Amino acid sequence: PPPQKIGSEIMPSTGWMLMGKLVQSIFNNSDAAPFREQVDWKGLGLYDYPQIVKKPMDLGQIKRKIEKEEYATLHDAAQDVRLVWENCKTYNADGSDFYLLAENFSKKFEDKYGKLLKELDVTNPELESGSAKGGDVPEPSLDDKKMFAKRLYKISKEDLGKVIIDLDSLCPQAITKNSAEDQVEINVDNISPEAFQKVMEFVSACVGEANGRKKKGAATGKPKSKGR
């Protein structure tokens, strides 16, 4: 296959071979069974799953997309792997077995993915695919930061959870956790331009969807321990 890109770097097919092996190694892990195929939410009776998880993802689908060369960049493939863990942590209660399992796999993946990028001599794994067109993502203005902070108050608890998970993965220095009070604080000034662009797009989309209708809160706040 032709050379592939990660961010602005040209990536030989060796990169895809290594990425395929990495995803396969996670897939083969005996604890990864809940993440191998799409969640059968109907069969499991998890009827609120489609409302909470907006973009389902599973390791089997990622494997097939890598094999068919459907990803433009290694970073895109890595983001889908992260989405598997994020979806699980969004749906399941913090501290539940599924939540902790996803958190454990997330840490293992980031460690192995980081080593893979070093082996390929890729210096910036968090380049957004849009950066491949040239030029860095601009620093957000003060008005952008104020707008972001204001919009955080307008989104649902589930969507806010996704923002926190995204930032914790992309830009951990922007998250301050207070386990004693079970609180998480977002420091907007510490968010990198790339991470800010991503979460701002997501938050803006959520606010846009919420306009003109009231959100129901019946499905929020319930501890969930089934499914992912």
C-alpha positions, 0 to 999 in steps of 0.5 A: 500500500502507499505511504500513509500520513499521521498529522503532517508526517509521511507514514510507511506501511510499516506503521499500519502493520504495527498499528494493526498488531497493537489493535489485534493484541488488545482484541486478543486480550481475554478481558476485551470480550465486551469491546470486540463487537458492537454493543447489542443494546437491544438484546441486553435491554439497554434502551438508553444506550443510543441516547447516551452513546452517540457514536458507537465503536468497537475493536472489531470495526477498527480492525476491519477499517485498518485492514481495508485501509479506510483510515487516512492517518494513524491518529484517526485510528487511535482516536477510534480506539480511544472512542471505544474506552470513552463510550464505555466510561460515558455510559457506565458509572464511575467506579463500576467494573466496566468503567475500570476495565475501560480505564485500564485498557485506555492506559495500556493502549496509550502506553503502547501507542506512544512506544509505537510512535517513538519507534516510527520516529513521529514526534507529535502524536496529537496532531489533528488530521486537519493539520496535515494541510499545513500550519498549526492550530491557532491559539484560542482567543480570550473570547473563544475561551469565555464562549467555551466556558459559557457553553459548558453550562448549557450541555447535558451531564453526559456530554460534559462527561465526554468533554472531560474524558476527551481533555483527560486523554488529549490534554491532562494538564487541563483537568484537576481532579478532587477525589475527596469532593468527587469534583473535576475542574477544567482549566481552560487556559491549560487546554492546548490549541488542538484539544481546544479546537476539538472540544469546542467543536463538540460543545458547539454541536451539542448546544446547537442540537439543544436549541429549540427543545428541552432536554429530558433528564430522566435518563441522567444520573442513574448508575449504570453497570451493564453494557459499555 
